[in-house]
Amino acid sequence: MPQNWAQLKQVARSLTRDTNGDGRTDQHGIVLPLGKGEWTVFTWLPFMFSAGGELKGEIPQSPVPQIDNPGSHAALELWSDLLKEGSAILSAPERGYELDNFIAGKVAMQLTGPWTLAQLQQSAIDYAAMPLPLLKRPAAVVGGENLFLMKTSPERERAALVFLEYVIGEEFQTAWALGTGYLPINLKSRQSQAYQSFVEKNPVLRVFLEQMNSARARPIISGYSRLSENLGRAIEATLLGRNPQDALKESQERLTLTLDIATATEK
């Protein structure tokens, strides 16, 4: 099991094989998500964080996130190297979450999460999960659904708050986790007998639960959509053969320009 990036590249190379002897590669070591959408950004960010990258920049008062940082360079170089070495293939555009090639044995490793465990179990293939290999520090990114309480009448706001409290409560979170495979956000739910029994029957979940110790949320900032779009464009350009440094520089310039324009417009 690869624990760092060097080992990941080595394992990906060893799992890239001509399985039927026809002289062509039938199984690649890993599939990388082609696209500039949120799935690509979501699965790439742990590599940036693991390489020591931060999006908030070194100047606290600066409103512009730092796409172009050393961690970003390292993470893009890793994905680029996997492709150049021939041990990675690209998913269909904006379809990096689909498991068809993994289930069919055309790729040996794929970036995904616990929500796919039910599909994998139904496919009856032999599989396992491993923590994301690290460079400087362990890293993972949490994701899932979001709930919003809209400003309306006092009565409706109170009713919505009651519903929200129920949804994030132990009872609902336990039922949700058992039914979907998502990790419960309620710690009492995670510690409950029902959920612990579920984990005993599905020990692969322990990998994801342990990663929660180093997991981070995506930046909760105004203008995140612009940040994500420009990160995605840099990742996609790199996967299609562009130099990572040039792709990041261009995306940083574009993000800075769009945020400056937005700030000026608001004023």
N, C-alpha and C positions, 0 to 999 in steps of 0.2 A: 504494500500500500504506500503510495508516494506521500511523503510528509512535507516536502518542500518543492520549489519550482524546478530545480534541477532534476529531482527524481520524477516529477510529473512528465517532463520532456522525455526522460529515459523510458518510463513506462509506456508513454504514448507511442514512442518509436517501436518498442518491443511488441506492442499489441497491433501494430499495423502490419497486416499479413496478406499473402496470397493463399487463401485457404483451399483452393481447388487445383492449384498447380497450373493455371493457364497463363501465368506470367503477368497477370494484372492484380492490383490490390483489391481484395474483396471486403476487407475489414480495416477501417481506420481506427487509430487510437482514441480520438475524441472528435466530437462535433461541436463547432462554435456557431453561435447564433448570428447569422447575417442580418443586418438591418440597422436602422437608427432609432427604432421605437423603444419603448420603456423596458421591454423584456431584455433586449440587448444591454441596455444601460444597467438594469437591475442585476444581471448576472456578471457584468464586468466590474462593477464597483467594489466587490470584495477583494479583487486582485489589486486594485488601486490602493485601498485601505491597507491591505497586507504589506504593500511596498512602502508604506509610510506616507502615502498621499493624503492630503486634506483639501477640501474644496473651499473652505472659508478664507484661505489665504493667511499670510503672516501679518497683515495690517487689519486689526480688528474693526476699524471704522470704515474700511473699504466695502462698498455695497456689491462689488463684483466678485463672484466666486472664481476661484483659481483652477480652471480646467487644466491649464498648462503648468503642471507641477511635476516634480521628479517621480512621484508614485505613478502618475498617469503614464509617463514615458516608459517606466519599467513594465507596467501592466500591458500596454499596447505592444511593446517589444516581445513580451512572452507570447501573446496570441499570434503575432506576426511570425515569430520563430517556429511555432507549432505548424503553421501553414507552410512556411518555406521548407521545413524538414520533411514535409509530406505525410506527417502523422495526424493531421487534422483535416477535416473537410468542413464546408460551410453548410448550414441549414438552408432550406428554401427561404427566400426573403421574408422577413418578419414572421417566421414560423419556427423559431428556435426552441419553442416549448414542446413541439410535437415529438413523440417518442417512437415513431414508426421504425426508423432506421436502427435505433437501439434495440428494440424488441426483435427486429429481424436479424440482428447480429451483424449489421453493416458498420456499426461503430461500437467501440468497447466502453466508452465513458461519455457521460452527458451531464451537463449542469442542470439540476432541477431541484425539487423540494419535496417535502412529505406529502403534499397534496396529490402527487402522482403514484403513491404507493398502492392505492386500490387498483389502478389500471395495471401496474406491474404485477400485482398478485394475480389478477384475472388472466394475465397473459401466460402465466405458468412458466416463465423463464427463470433461469438461475441468475440472481442479481444480488448485489450488496451495495451499501452506501458507505462513503468515507468523508471525513471532514475536508474542506477545501485546503489544498496544500498552501503553505505560507512562504513568504520571503523574509520579512522582518518581524511580523507579528501575526497571530491568528486573527482572522476577520471573516465576518459573514454579514449579510444584509437581511433585515426582516422586512417582510411585505405581507400584504393581505388586503382585507377590506377596510373601508373607512366609514364611520358614521358621523353625520353632521346634524346638529340641532339648529333649525332655521328660526330666525326671529319672527314671531307671529303674535297671536294673542296670548296673554298670561296663562289661560287655561290649557291651550294646546302646548305651550312650552313646558308646563308642569307634567302633562301627560307624556310628552316625548322624553322628558328626563326620567320618568319612571320606567319607560320602555328601555331606554339606554342602560339604566342600572340593571335591569333584568338581563339584557343581552350580554353584558360584561360580567355578570354574576357567575357564581360557581356552577349552579344547576345547568344553565344554558350552555356555558362554555364546555362543560363536560360532554353534554349531548352532542354539541357541534363537533368537538374533537373526535369523538367515537364514530360519528357518522361521515366525516369528511377527510380525516387524516391531518387537518390543520392542527398546529400546536395550540393548546389553550393559552389565552393571554392571562387568565386568572390563576394566580399561584396556588390558591386553595384547590382549584380544579385539577391542576397538575399534580398535586400531592394526594388527591383523593384515591380511595381504594379502587374505584371503578376505572380511573385512568391508569393507575399503576398496574392493574391487571391487564389492561389493554396493551401497555408497553411490554409486559411480560410475554404476551402472545405475539407482539410485533417488535422484537428487540432492535430492529433497524432504526426505530424512532429515537433510540438513545443517542445516535450520532447527531441528529438534529437538535435534540434537547441540550446536549453538551455544547454545541456551537452557539447556543443562546448566550453563553458566558462572554463571548466576544462579538456578538451581533450588534449591528448599529442600524438605525433607521436612515433612510435617505434624508437629505437636508430639508427641514421644514422651514422654507424661506419663501418670501414673495418672489415670484419670477422663476419658480422651480421648473416650469414647463420650458422656459427658454434655456435654462441650464441643461436640462435633460436632452432637449433637441440638439444642442450643440455638442454635447458629449457624444450623443448617438451618431452624429455626422462624422466626428473624428474617428470613432470606432469603426464605423462602416467603411470609411475611406481607407483606413489601415488594412482592414480585412480584404479589401479589393486591390491592395498592392501599393498604397501610398506610403511614403515615409512617415512614421508616427510623429516625428518632430514637426514636420510641415503641417500635418493634419491638426495637431494640437494648437499650434501657433495660429492657424487660420480660424479655428473654432473659438479660441480665446479672443481674438480680435473681433469676431462677429458677435460674440456674447457681450463683450464690453460695449460695442457700438449700440446693440439693441437695448441694453439696459440703460445706457446713457440717454438714448432717445426717449425711452419710457419714462425715466425720471424727469426729463425736461418737459415732457407732455403733461405729466401730473402737476408740475409746478405752474 
